[in-house]
Amino acid sequence: MKRNRKSLLLSLLTLMMVATLFAACGNSNSGNTAEGNNAPADKPANTAPADEPAGKKIVVGFAQIGAESGWRDAETASIKDTFGNDPAFELKFSDAQQKQENQIKAIRSFIAQKVDAIGLAPVVESGWETVLKEAKDAGIPVFLLDRGITAGNEDLYTSFIGSDFILEGENAAKWMLDEFGADAQVNIVQLEGTVGASAANDRKKGFEDAIAGNAGYKIVYSQTGDFTRAKGKEVMEAYLKKDKNIQVVYAHNDDMALGAIQAIEEAGLKPGTDIKIIGVDGVKGAFEAIAEGKMNVTVECNPLLGPQLKQAILDYQAGKELPKWIKSEEDVYFGQKAIDALPNRQY
Ligand code: GZL
């Protein structure tokens, strides 16, 4: 009898242990797979559903020209900093390597992705009607940054945020006329920006119109240096081989002016003294060259346009009326004023 009772007790105990064991396994199965403790691939174990973002992000597609100059790099940094540091925005950024067809492709991609706004720095003025009409038909606002497009297409963009390039050309000419006097005999080499770019067309127009009444001022050579330092040097080298009787170099941007300075020095002349050097942009390298006496003036062109672009998009989203042209505030730097400003320059 005793033996029976003992074996019954033993069976009961074993049964209870097995039951406990199954119960334990049953609980841990919620996160187990055959392989072990990993949650099944298709659903994470006990993960709270991802929180929906509080508000939908404003998605901005920006079609940048490239990285041809210090100015362009500063503009790109301003855009990436402005939108990258604001959680309300998502930035899609494309670099077109100076090619209009790449900018057009980028805009079409932004349209397909149904972005909320498109920013464009048009490499040249013409050839945008078709793609900007596609953006308009898709109900996506376009904001032009830093360069414009052919007049007559104002209905294809919301606002142009950028400088007055004609005024920049006029300011360059004004410094020169003040420096030499209205009746002086001055031979000028003009280093032009990218062929077809509004910045080049208008800086040329502003400068040339401002000296049209001064017969002694002659542009003896005008050639594109494509806004790059290397090409600016190349064009200047080639010209100096033919003729050294020039008093001024007017470069449509500081990068080409800095290239010309190198060529002038290599030709055995003193830039800033033998040949006065005028640039546009206001990049740090120009301020440094002025401080060294190798350059004479830089006409500022503000590249830090990210905040203005962001504000324009927010104002548009709020239904506010925007001006067709949101102008950048700029100055002209030469002499002691340039030297004093150098430590505070941001680009
Ligand atoms: C001006 C900008 C020009 C700069 C150049 O807004 O488009 O392009 O002056 C740059 O340095 O390459």
Boltz pocket constraint, residues with backbone or C-beta under 6 A from the ligand:
constraints:
  - pocket:
      binder: B
      contacts: [[A, 68], [A, 69], [A, 70], [A, 71], [A, 72], [A, 146], [A, 147], [A, 162], [A, 163], [A, 199], [A, 226], [A, 227], [A, 252], [A, 253], [A, 254], [A, 255], [A, 280], [A, 281], [A, 301], [A, 302]]
      max_distance: 6.0
